Amino acid sequence: MSKFLEPEELRQLTGCTIAVKQSRWLTKKGIPHHLDNKRNIVSCIHARAWLEKRPLYSSSRNWESVS
C-alpha cells in the first residue's frame, strides 16, 4: 500500500483530471497536498481523515529553524 494517493484515486476523490483543478478542490476541502511538476501529492492518511470527517492538523512549526 502506497503512502500517497495514486493518480486514479486522486481523480476519483476530486472528480478532476487536471492538477491545478485538483489542487483548488483539495484546498477548498482543507486537504493538505503539494503541487509538484503538474501533479498533486496527497497523503493517504490525510485523505482518509477527511473522508472520516476527522480533524486535519498541520504543523505550523518551522522544523528547519530548530537546531
N, C-alpha and C positions, 0 to 999 in steps of 0.2 A: 504494500500500500504506500502510495506517494504521500509526502508531507504537504504537497501543493495540489491544487485542483488542476486536472488535465484540461486542455483547450475545450474539449466537448462538454465537460462538466461545467466549465465557466460559461459556455454558450447556453447551456440548459438553465443555469441559475439566473443569468441576466436577460436571456432572450435576445442577445445581440451577438453578432459575429465580429464587429469592428471594435478594436481595442479601446479607442477613445470613448465610444458609446458605452462599452462595458465599464470603463473607469468612472464615467459620470454616474452610471447606475449604482456601482459599488459605493461611491462617495455619498450619493443620496441616501443609501440604506445604512451608511455608517460602518461598512465592512472594510477593515484595513487591507490595503493592497499596494502594490508597487507597479507602475507602468514602466516597463523596461524594453526598449527596442521594439515597439509596436506589439507588445504582449503584456498581459497582466499577470502578476504573480500574487496568488491568494492562498493563504494557509488554509488547509482543510479544517484546522481547529477553529479558525475564525468563521469560516462558512458554516460549520456545524453549530457553533454557538449562536449565530444569527438565526439559523433555521429553528433552533430550540428556544428562541426568544430569551436567551441568557445574555446578561450584560457583556459587552465587549470592552475590555480595558486595554488601553495602550499606554505605555510608559512615556511620560513626558520628560523623564530624566535623560540627560545627555551623558551616556556612559563613556563617551570618548574623552570627556573632560575629567574623568576620575583617574587619579594617578595611583 
